[in-house]
Every structure is written in C-alpha cells, then in structure tokens.
Amino acid sequence: MKKSGINKTWLLSAALFALIVIWLLVSVGNAEEASDKNRAEALKKSVMNGAALCYSIEGEYPRELEYLEENYGVNVSSDIYIVHYEYFGANISPTVTVIERSREGNS
C-alpha cells in the first residue's frame, strides 16, 4: 500500500515540475520576442529623431538614410534589421519601417 502512495506522489511531483519547466520556457520565449520588438521600435525612433534633427538644423529632411548614418550618428544595424526609409519631400516627414531579418535556425 505504501509503495503505490509513493509512486503517486512521485508522479504528481514530476508532472508539476514538467509544467513549471514548460511555463518557464514559454515565458523566456515571450520575453525575447517582446525585447526584439522593443529594439526594432527604438531603431525606428532613432531614425525619426535623426531626421527631425536634420530638418531642424538644415531646414529639410534627408533624402536617404545613409545621410543620417554619416552625418547624424544613426546606427541602423543592417545585419539585424531591414530599414525602409521613404522620402517624400524636403518639408514632409519621411516614413520609416523597420523589419527584423530572419535569424538562422528560426522558421
């Protein structure tokens, strides 16, 4: 009789431990995804701030993203992100889209 009670307790403990491990793995994955999203948003804000600074100093928005990188210290990390910078005119704020490149091993 005591032997079956020990097995039930052990099985319950093992199942609880497995659930905790699964919960932790899911939580870490969600945190990493949120962090990646925050970095992409920070990059977009950096590009937009650089464009606004250029406009305030030079009186017009830059035609190309490379101009911001060379003259205003914007770092794009092109190996991690694809940044689409769309220029509309000297006095019209550009649109910026940041997309994370897919990583090796991700599906």
N, CA, C and O atoms as a DFTB+ gen file, in Angstrom:
428 C
 N C O
     1  1       0.801      -1.194       0.000
     2  2       0.000       0.000       0.000
     3  2       0.842       1.256       0.000
     4  3       0.570       2.189      -0.756
     5  1       1.851       1.291       0.830
     6  2       2.683       2.481       0.891
     7  2       3.425       2.701      -0.417
     8  3       3.680       3.844      -0.798
     9  1       3.767       1.645      -1.098
    10  2       4.510       1.763      -2.341
    11  2       3.711       2.515      -3.409
    12  3       4.287       3.332      -4.128
    13  1       2.416       2.269      -3.533
    14  2       1.601       2.962      -4.530
    15  2       1.425       4.443      -4.160
    16  3       1.327       5.293      -5.045
    17  1       1.385       4.752      -2.865
    18  2       1.303       6.145      -2.434
    19  2       2.549       6.918      -2.802
    20  3       2.461       8.080      -3.197
    21  1       3.706       6.297      -2.679
    22  2       4.963       6.934      -3.052
    23  2       5.006       7.174      -4.555
    24  3       5.461       8.230      -4.995
    25  1       4.545       6.219      -5.347
    26  2       4.533       6.375      -6.799
    27  2       3.608       7.507      -7.223
    28  3       3.946       8.266      -8.132
    29  1       2.451       7.637      -6.587
    30  2       1.527       8.719      -6.933
    31  2       2.137      10.074      -6.587
    32  3       2.027      11.024      -7.362
    33  1       2.772      10.161      -5.436
    34  2       3.410      11.404      -5.031
    35  2       4.546      11.754      -5.987
    36  3       4.699      12.910      -6.382
    37  1       5.325      10.772      -6.348
    38  2       6.437      10.996      -7.273
    39  2       5.920      11.435      -8.635
    40  3       6.466      12.365      -9.229
    41  1       4.869      10.777      -9.143
    42  2       4.296      11.149     -10.435
    43  2       3.719      12.566     -10.397
    44  3       3.893      13.333     -11.344
    45  1       3.044      12.910      -9.322
    46  2       2.484      14.244      -9.190
    47  2       3.597      15.297      -9.143
    48  3       3.478      16.351      -9.767
    49  1       4.656      15.019      -8.419
    50  2       5.793      15.935      -8.338
    51  2       6.472      16.092      -9.691
    52  3       6.821      17.202     -10.092
    53  1       6.656      14.985     -10.387
    54  2       7.293      15.029     -11.710
    55  2       6.433      15.810     -12.696
    56  3       6.955      16.597     -13.486
    57  1       5.124      15.600     -12.658
    58  2       4.225      16.327     -13.554
    59  2       4.246      17.826     -13.246
    60  3       4.279      18.648     -14.162
    61  1       4.228      18.177     -11.975
    62  2       4.282      19.579     -11.578
    63  2       5.600      20.220     -12.018
    64  3       5.611      21.350     -12.508
    65  1       6.689      19.511     -11.847
    66  2       7.998      20.010     -12.278
    67  2       8.023      20.227     -13.791
    68  3       8.539      21.238     -14.267
    69  1       7.467      19.279     -14.546
    70  2       7.427      19.404     -16.009
    71  2       6.604      20.624     -16.422
    72  3       6.989      21.346     -17.342
    73  1       5.487      20.856     -15.759
    74  2       4.668      22.030     -16.072
    75  2       5.408      23.330     -15.784
    76  3       5.312      24.284     -16.556
    77  1       6.132      23.370     -14.698
    78  2       6.907      24.572     -14.363
    79  2       7.993      24.827     -15.403
    80  3       8.211      25.970     -15.806
    81  1       8.675      23.772     -15.838
    82  2       9.723      23.916     -16.862
    83  2       9.117      24.420     -18.172
    84  3       9.679      25.311     -18.809
    85  1       7.995      23.867     -18.572
    86  2       7.332      24.307     -19.812
    87  2       6.919      25.771     -19.692
    88  3       7.116      26.553     -20.621
    89  1       6.343      26.142     -18.542
    90  2       5.934      27.537     -18.330
    91  2       7.126      28.483     -18.425
    92  3       7.023      29.554     -19.023
    93  1       8.256      28.095     -17.838
    94  2       9.455      28.935     -17.897
    95  2       9.962      29.089     -19.324
    96  3      10.341      30.187     -19.730
    97  1       9.973      28.002     -20.088
    98  2      10.437      28.073     -21.477
    99  2       9.548      28.982     -22.315
   100  3      10.049      29.762     -23.124
   101  1       8.243      28.890     -22.132
   102  2       7.314      29.753     -22.868
   103  2       7.518      31.208     -22.455
   104  3       7.502      32.099     -23.304
   105  1       7.708      31.453     -21.177
   106  2       7.913      32.822     -20.684
   107  2       9.176      33.443     -21.251
   108  3       9.168      34.608     -21.648
   109  1      10.252      32.687     -21.296
   110  2      11.514      33.193     -21.856
   111  2      11.341      33.523     -23.331
   112  3      11.830      34.552     -23.797
   113  1      10.654      32.664     -24.067
   114  2      10.410      32.931     -25.494
   115  2       9.594      34.194     -25.696
   116  3       9.891      34.985     -26.591
   117  1       8.570      34.394     -24.878
   118  2       7.747      35.603     -24.987
   119  2       8.538      36.855     -24.630
   120  3       8.369      37.896     -25.265
   121  1       9.392      36.763     -23.628
   122  2      10.207      37.913     -23.230
   123  2      11.191      38.281     -24.333
   124  3      11.410      39.463     -24.598
   125  1      11.782      37.287     -24.975
   126  2      12.722      37.555     -26.066
   127  2      12.016      38.220     -27.237
   128  3      12.556      39.146     -27.844
   129  1      10.819      37.758     -27.557
   130  2      10.055      38.347     -28.653
   131  2       9.705      39.804     -28.352
   132  3       9.802      40.660     -29.231
   133  1       9.305      40.083     -27.130
   134  2       8.979      41.463     -26.731
   135  2      10.222      42.339     -26.784
   136  3      10.143      43.502     -27.181
   137  1      11.358      41.799     -26.393
   138  2      12.611      42.548     -26.422
   139  2      13.002      42.891     -27.859
   140  3      13.434      44.009     -28.137
   141  1      12.849      41.928     -28.771
   142  2      13.148      42.187     -30.184
   143  2      12.248      43.278     -30.742
   144  3      12.699      44.134     -31.504
   145  1      10.986      43.245     -30.364
   146  2      10.040      44.259     -30.822
   147  2      10.439      45.637     -30.297
   148  3      10.364      46.625     -31.028
   149  1      10.858      45.704     -29.043
   150  2      11.280      46.969     -28.446
   151  2      12.522      47.518     -29.134
   152  3      12.623      48.727     -29.345
   153  1      13.470      46.650     -29.491
   154  2      14.676      47.117     -30.187
   155  2      14.336      47.666     -31.565
   156  3      14.896      48.680     -31.982
   157  1      13.428      47.009     -32.274
   158  2      13.017      47.496     -33.594
   159  2      12.329      48.851     -33.478
   160  3      12.561      49.742     -34.295
   161  1      11.486      49.006     -32.466
   162  2      10.798      50.279     -32.254
   163  2      11.795      51.376     -31.874
   164  3      11.656      52.519     -32.310
   165  1      12.794      51.034     -31.066
   166  2      13.820      52.012     -30.683
   167  2      14.626      52.454     -31.899
   168  3      14.980      53.628     -32.014
   169  1      14.919      51.523     -32.806
   170  2      15.642      51.876     -34.028
   171  2      14.808      52.820     -34.883
   172  3      15.329      53.799     -35.418
   173  1      13.525      52.534     -35.013
   174  2      12.642      53.413     -35.793
   175  2      12.629      54.820     -35.193
   176  3      12.713      55.806     -35.925
   177  1      12.524      54.918     -33.872
   178  2      12.531      56.225     -33.205
   179  2      13.856      56.935     -33.414
   180  3      13.888      58.153     -33.586
   181  1      14.947      56.185     -33.400
   182  2      16.265      56.778     -33.619
   183  2      16.372      57.389     -35.013
   184  3      16.897      58.490     -35.176
   185  1      15.875      56.674     -36.011
   186  2      15.907      57.187     -37.389
   187  2      15.017      58.426     -37.501
   188  3      15.411      59.418     -38.114
   189  1      13.830      58.375     -36.917
   190  2      12.923      59.522     -36.988
   191  2      13.495      60.735     -36.237
   192  3      13.363      61.872     -36.691
   193  1      14.128      60.480     -35.090
   194  2      14.758      61.582     -34.349
   195  2      15.911      62.186     -35.139
   196  3      16.086      63.404     -35.149
   197  1      16.696      61.343     -35.799
   198  2      17.779      61.839     -36.641
   199  2      17.254      62.691     -37.783
   200  3      17.822      63.734     -38.106
   201  1      16.163      62.238     -38.393
   202  2      15.565      63.006     -39.493
   203  2      15.040      64.348     -38.989
   204  3      15.202      65.371     -39.653
   205  1      14.409      64.340     -37.808
   206  2      13.900      65.596     -37.240
   207  2      15.037      66.543     -36.881
   208  3      14.922      67.753     -37.073
   209  1      16.128      66.003     -36.364
   210  2      17.294      66.828     -36.044
   211  2      17.879      67.436     -37.313
   212  3      18.224      68.617     -37.343
   213  1      17.985      66.634     -38.344
   214  2      18.481      67.133     -39.637
   215  2      17.573      68.258     -40.145
   216  3      18.055      69.288     -40.617
   217  1      16.269      68.052     -40.046
   218  2      15.324      69.075     -40.502
   219  2      15.476      70.372     -39.703
   220  3      15.417      71.467     -40.263
   221  1      15.671      70.237     -38.403
   222  2      15.789      71.447     -37.580
   223  2      17.093      72.192     -37.843
   224  3      17.140      73.417     -37.726
   225  1      18.147      71.468     -38.197
   226  2      19.443      72.116     -38.452
   227  2      19.562      72.611     -39.893
   228  3      20.006      73.732     -40.137
   229  1      19.162      71.766     -40.843
   230  2      19.383      72.064     -42.257
   231  2      18.158      72.608     -42.985
   232  3      18.272      73.105     -44.105
   233  1      16.984      72.515     -42.353
   234  2      15.784      73.052     -42.986
   235  2      15.104      72.097     -43.948
   236  3      14.136      72.478     -44.606
   237  1      15.579      70.878     -44.046
   238  2      14.924      69.878     -44.888
   239  2      15.266      68.481     -44.387
   240  3      16.293      68.261     -43.745
   241  1      14.376      67.548     -44.698
   242  2      14.616      66.159     -44.308
   243  2      15.634      65.541     -45.255
   244  3      15.681      65.905     -46.430
   245  1      16.442      64.620     -44.770
   246  2      17.424      63.985     -45.645
   247  2      16.749      63.086     -46.687
   248  3      15.729      62.452     -46.420
   249  1      17.343      63.053     -47.864
   250  2      16.793      62.239     -48.952
   251  2      17.024      60.749     -48.728
   252  3      16.229      59.918     -49.168
   253  1      18.122      60.411     -48.038
   254  2      18.482      58.999     -47.879
   255  2      18.874      58.696     -46.440
   256  3      19.363      59.564     -45.716
   257  1      18.655      57.470     -46.046
   258  2      19.005      57.001     -44.710
   259  2      20.515      57.079     -44.495
   260  3      20.963      57.374     -43.387
   261  1      21.289      56.824     -45.515
   262  2      22.739      56.855     -45.399
   263  2      23.249      58.220     -44.940
   264  3      24.260      58.308     -44.244
   265  1      22.545      59.280     -45.334
   266  2      22.921      60.628     -44.909
   267  2      22.817      60.755     -43.390
   268  3      23.670      61.375     -42.755
   269  1      21.773      60.169     -42.813
   270  2      21.614      60.190     -41.357
   271  2      22.711      59.381     -40.679
   272  3      23.213      59.776     -39.626
   273  1      23.082      58.271     -41.266
   274  2      24.138      57.439     -40.694
   275  2      25.478      58.170     -40.712
   276  3      26.222      58.129     -39.732
   277  1      25.783      58.834     -41.815
   278  2      27.069      59.501     -41.977
   279  2      27.174      60.807     -41.191
   280  3      28.242      61.131     -40.670
   281  1      26.080      61.555     -41.103
   282  2      26.148      62.906     -40.542
   283  2      25.484      63.098     -39.180
   284  3      25.754      64.086     -38.496
   285  1      24.628      62.174     -38.783
   286  2      23.891      62.360     -37.535
   287  2      24.017      61.177     -36.570
   288  3      23.292      61.114     -35.577
   289  1      24.907      60.262     -36.844
   290  2      25.213      59.185     -35.917
   291  2      24.143      58.130     -35.749
   292  3      24.150      57.406     -34.753
   293  1      23.223      58.020     -36.694
   294  2      22.200      56.974     -36.620
   295  2      22.848      55.647     -37.006
   296  3      23.463      55.534     -38.067
   297  1      22.707      54.640     -36.136
   298  2      23.276      53.314     -36.382
   299  2      22.139      52.348     -36.690
   300  3      21.288      52.095     -35.837
   301  1      22.122      51.811     -37.900
   302  2      20.988      51.035     -38.377
   303  2      21.079      49.538     -38.068
   304  3      20.035      48.889     -38.007
   305  1      22.242      48.961     -37.874
   306  2      22.401      47.518     -37.657
   307  2      21.763      46.740     -38.802
   308  3      20.877      45.914     -38.582
   309  1      22.213      47.006     -40.011
   310  2      21.601      46.403     -41.195
   311  2      21.761      44.885     -41.267
   312  3      21.080      44.231     -42.056
   313  1      22.651      44.320     -40.455
   314  2      22.750      42.866     -40.425
   315  2      21.604      42.243     -39.629
   316  3      21.336      41.051     -39.777
   317  1      20.923      43.028     -38.787
   318  2      19.821      42.541     -37.966
   319  2      18.471      43.036     -38.491
   320  3      17.475      42.317     -38.413
   321  1      18.432      44.255     -39.023
   322  2      17.175      44.876     -39.426
   323  2      17.214      45.339     -40.874
   324  3      18.265      45.692     -41.409
   325  1      16.052      45.326     -41.486
   326  2      15.840      45.970     -42.778
   327  2      15.101      47.262     -42.459
   328  3      14.036      47.239     -41.843
   329  1      15.667      48.383     -42.876
   330  2      15.047      49.683     -42.617
   331  2      14.663      50.297     -43.950
   332  3      15.506      50.545     -44.813
   333  1      13.365      50.535     -44.094
   334  2      12.853      51.186     -45.301
   335  2      12.593      52.652     -44.960
   336  3      11.745      52.965     -44.125
   337  1      13.332      53.542     -45.616
   338  2      13.235      54.983     -45.390
   339  2      12.641      55.582     -46.653
   340  3      13.241      55.508     -47.726
   341  1      11.455      56.178     -46.523
   342  2      10.791      56.735     -47.696
   343  2      10.714      58.256     -47.594
   344  3      10.038      58.805     -46.724
   345  1      11.416      58.913     -48.493
   346  2      11.497      60.369     -48.564
   347  2      10.379      60.879     -49.459
   348  3      10.178      60.363     -50.558
   349  1       9.644      61.899     -48.993
   350  2       8.548      62.467     -49.784
   351  2       8.858      63.870     -50.286
   352  3       8.397      64.270     -51.355
   353  1       9.631      64.606     -49.523
   354  2       9.948      65.974     -49.911
   355  2      10.707      66.656     -48.784
   356  3      10.764      66.163     -47.658
   357  1      11.282      67.789     -49.113
   358  2      12.158      68.495     -48.178
   359  2      11.450      68.874     -46.876
   360  3      12.078      68.899     -45.818
   361  1      10.143      69.170     -46.945
   362  2       9.445      69.608     -45.741
   363  2       8.352      68.627     -45.289
   364  3       7.483      68.986     -44.495
   365  1       8.403      67.399     -45.795
   366  2       7.441      66.363     -45.405
   367  2       8.194      65.257     -44.675
   368  3       9.178      64.718     -45.182
   369  1       7.722      64.932     -43.490
   370  2       8.383      63.909     -42.676
   371  2       8.406      62.567     -43.403
   372  3       7.382      62.128     -43.925
   373  1       9.563      61.916     -43.439
   374  2       9.650      60.621     -44.112
   375  2       8.919      59.538     -43.311
   376  3       8.628      59.714     -42.128
   377  1       8.634      58.433     -43.969
   378  2       8.108      57.275     -43.244
   379  2       9.247      56.276     -43.085
   380  3      10.099      56.124     -43.961
   381  1       9.236      55.605     -41.946
   382  2      10.290      54.638     -41.638
   383  2       9.619      53.332     -41.215
   384  3       8.732      53.316     -40.362
   385  1      10.061      52.250     -41.827
   386  2       9.587      50.922     -41.470
   387  2      10.798      50.079     -41.109
   388  3      11.775      50.039     -41.856
   389  1      10.739      49.408     -39.970
   390  2      11.836      48.558     -39.508
   391  2      11.318      47.128     -39.413
   392  3      10.308      46.860     -38.763
   393  1      12.021      46.223     -40.064
   394  2      11.661      44.807     -40.059
   395  2      12.888      44.014     -39.640
   396  3      13.985      44.232     -40.154
   397  1      12.697      43.101     -38.712
   398  2      13.822      42.274     -38.276
   399  2      14.090      41.209     -39.339
   400  3      13.173      40.557     -39.838
   401  1      15.366      41.054     -39.667
   402  2      15.753      39.985     -40.585
   403  2      15.549      38.649     -39.892
   404  3      15.703      38.546     -38.675
   405  1      15.204      37.629     -40.660
   406  2      15.045      36.310     -40.031
   407  2      16.390      35.771     -39.639
   408  3      17.379      35.932     -40.355
   409  1      16.416      35.122     -38.480
   410  2      17.661      34.547     -37.961
   411  2      17.809      33.129     -38.443
   412  3      16.820      32.453     -38.725
   413  1      19.042      32.676     -38.538
   414  2      19.290      31.284     -38.893
   415  2      18.754      30.411     -37.790
   416  3      18.954      30.701     -36.611
   417  1      18.079      29.352     -38.154
   418  2      17.540      28.441     -37.170
   419  2      16.103      28.755     -36.809
   420  3      15.423      27.904     -36.235
   421  1      15.608      29.965     -37.129
   422  2      14.198      30.288     -36.898
   423  2      13.398      29.858     -38.101
   424  3      13.900      29.851     -39.225
   425  1      12.170      29.503     -37.869
   426  2      11.326      29.117     -39.003
   427  2      10.471      30.250     -39.459
   428  3       9.699      30.099     -40.406
